[in-house]
Each structure stands twice: as structure tokens, then as C-alpha cells.
Amino acid sequence: MTVHNITSTEGFKEALKEHKTIMLDCFATWCGPCKAIAPILANHSNDEQFKDIFFAKIDVDDLPELSQELGITAMPTFMIFKDGEMAPVEKLVGPNPNALATMLKKHI
């Protein structure tokens, strides 16, 4: 698997329809903590135990409307979406590798 770069609101909504569980990384290119945790998220996306989770990311500066709709106030923000619902079932703000792994394990 990989972390898929979503470049439009329509693309995100399409992913919601196509995948049962989505891990969304909301980041900014200028965000140091986002850059630091990105390889960890990429490793999780390749981990067999998370094979049923669709890993995606959005650049908050490229998609300000979607970022606002999702209530993003800080980066990185990680969200889990399930069953096509636009509201996340879980949200993690900040680059916390242990909390990120725990959050993913709850949704496999």
C-alpha cells in the first residue's frame, strides 16, 4: 500500500465511497512535525496488519475548503473515517507516533 495524495474535495469524497476505512493525514508542506512523522505513516501503510485501511493525505494549503469543513486547526491532524461518513470516528492532533499506532490498531 502507500499513502495516497488527495488533491481535491471530490477526490476525498470519492475515496470515502470506495473504501470502508480511511486514515487521513492533514498536513502542510512547511510543517516540520508533519515531515517528521510522514515516514512513520508511510511505514504503517505498508504494514500487513493495516492492509484494509486506505491511507490518504491532503495538503491543507491546497484544499482550504475541505480543511475547514473537516475542522482542521493544527497540523498534522490524523483522522479515521468509516463507512462513507464525512464525520471522522477518531481524530489525533500532533505528531505522536505511539498514539497514531494505537489509533490505527483500533480500526483494523
C-alpha positions in Angstrom: 0.0 0.0 0.0 1.0 3.6 0.0 -0.2 7.0 1.3 -2.4 8.4 -1.5 -2.2 12.1 -2.1 -5.8 13.5 -2.5 -5.8 16.7 -4.5 -9.5 17.7 -4.5 -12.6 17.6 -2.3 -14.2 15.5 -4.9 -11.3 13.0 -4.7 -11.7 12.8 -1.0 -15.5 12.2 -1.2 -14.8 9.5 -3.9 -12.4 7.8 -1.6 -15.0 7.8 1.2 -17.4 5.9 -1.1 -14.8 3.4 -2.3 -13.1 2.5 1.0 -14.5 1.1 4.2 -11.8 2.6 6.5 -9.7 5.7 5.6 -6.7 7.1 7.6 -6.4 10.8 6.5 -3.3 12.8 7.2 -3.9 16.5 7.1 -0.5 18.2 6.6 1.3 21.3 5.3 4.5 21.3 3.2 6.0 23.9 5.6 5.2 21.9 8.7 8.3 20.4 10.3 6.4 17.9 12.6 4.4 16.8 9.5 7.7 16.0 7.7 9.0 14.1 10.7 6.0 11.8 11.1 5.4 11.2 7.4 7.8 8.3 7.1 6.2 6.6 10.1 2.7 6.9 8.5 4.2 5.5 5.2 5.6 2.5 7.1 2.2 1.8 8.7 0.6 2.0 5.2 2.9 -0.9 4.1 2.3 -2.9 7.3 0.2 -6.1 6.6 -1.9 -5.6 9.7 -3.2 -2.3 8.3 -3.9 -3.7 4.8 -7.6 -3.0 5.0 -7.1 0.7 5.8 -6.8 3.2 2.9 -4.1 5.7 3.8 -4.5 9.2 2.3 -3.2 12.7 2.8 -4.3 16.2 2.0 -2.2 19.4 1.9 -4.3 21.9 3.9 -3.0 24.8 1.9 -4.1 23.2 -1.4 -7.6 22.3 0.0 -8.6 25.1 2.3 -12.3 24.5 1.9 -12.1 20.8 2.7 -9.7 21.6 5.6 -12.2 24.0 7.0 -15.1 21.5 6.5 -13.1 18.9 8.4 -12.3 21.4 11.2 -8.5 21.2 10.8 -6.9 23.7 13.3 -3.4 22.3 13.6 -1.0 20.1 11.6 -0.5 17.3 11.5 -4.1 16.1 12.1 -4.9 12.4 11.6 -8.5 11.3 11.1 -10.2 7.9 10.7 -13.3 7.8 8.5 -15.5 4.7 8.2 -18.4 3.5 6.1 -18.5 6.6 3.8 -19.3 9.0 6.6 -17.9 12.6 6.2 -17.5 12.9 10.0 -14.4 11.2 11.4 -14.8 8.5 14.0 -11.5 9.4 15.6 -9.1 12.3 15.4 -5.5 12.8 16.6 -3.8 16.2 16.5 0.0 16.3 16.7 2.9 14.1 15.7 2.6 11.4 18.3 3.8 8.1 16.8 2.6 5.9 19.6 -0.9 7.4 19.6 -1.0 7.1 15.8 -0.2 3.4 16.0 -2.8 2.9 18.8 -5.4 4.7 16.8 -4.7 2.6 13.7 -4.9 -0.7 15.7 -8.3 0.2 17.0 -9.7 0.3 13.4 -8.4 -2.9 11.9 
